[in-house]
C-alpha cells in the first residue's frame, strides 16, 4: 500500500507542476494584469484561456478524479502489495522460500513437495 501512496503523491506533484507551468507560461505570454484590468487577453484569457488552457485543466481534473477513484477502490478492496502474486505452479517456490527462511523442516519440505507433485 505504501508504494501506491507514493505513486499517487508523485502523480499529484506532477499535476501541480504541470498546472503551475501552464500558469507561468500564460503569464509570460500575456503579461500580468495591472491597474485593475484583466490583462492582455481579457477576463477569461481570451483565445488562449478558452481554447488552450481550459481543456488542459479539464483533462488534468479528469485524470486526477480517475486516479483518486482507482486508489480509493483499491483501498476498499483491501489489496496488500506486500503479498506476492504467485503464478500457478509456483507452490514449490513458496515451499523453497519457507524452507530457506527456516519456517519448515526438511521433512516438512519433502512432504510438501511430494504432495504438490502428485
Buried (B, 14 or more C-beta within 10 A) or exposed (E): EEEBEEEBEEBEEEBEEBBEEBEEEBEEEBEEEEEEEEBBBEEEBBEBBEEBBEEEBEEBEEBEEEBEEEBEEEEEEEEEEEEEEEEEEEBEEEBBEBBEEEEBEEEEBEEBBEEEEE
